[in-house]
């Protein structure tokens, strides 16, 4: 997710009062964090193995 640093930077420019903590986890770790209420937003990449 190479675009994330730029997106976060731009967001914080418009909303400087926002507090963002970024952690890296596996896909299942992201889902568990969301279900347990430890995270408000989560991103993960599903690798299907399909290649063009």
N, C-alpha and C positions, 0 to 999 in steps of 0.2 A: 504494500500500500504506500507506494512512493509519493503519492499526492497528499498524504495526510499532513505533513508538516506545513506545507503552504496553506492548506485549507484551515488548519487551526490558527495559524498566524493571522490570516485575513479575518477570521471570525473574531479573534481577540482584539483586533484593531477597531472593530465596530462595537464590541461588547467588552471593554476592558475590565469591568467589574466581575466578570465571570471567572470562576476558578476551575481549571481543568487539570486533572491528574491522568496521565496516560500510562498504562501498564500493558505488557505483552504477555499473552497467554495462548494456549492451544485453542482450537475451535470449541472443544467441549468445555474448557475452562471459561471461555467467554460466555457460553450459554449458562453454565452453572452460576457465574457471577451475576448475571441478569436475573435468573430465577430466585436466587437467594437475596436479592436486593442490594448486593454489594456494588452494582454498577447501574447507571441510568441508561447508558448507551454502549453497544458493543459492535465491533466489526470483526468479521472473519472471512477467510477465503475458502471456498469449497473447491477442492481439486478433484475433478472427475476423472483425470487421466486422459481426457480427450485432447488431442492436439491437431491443429489445422496444418 
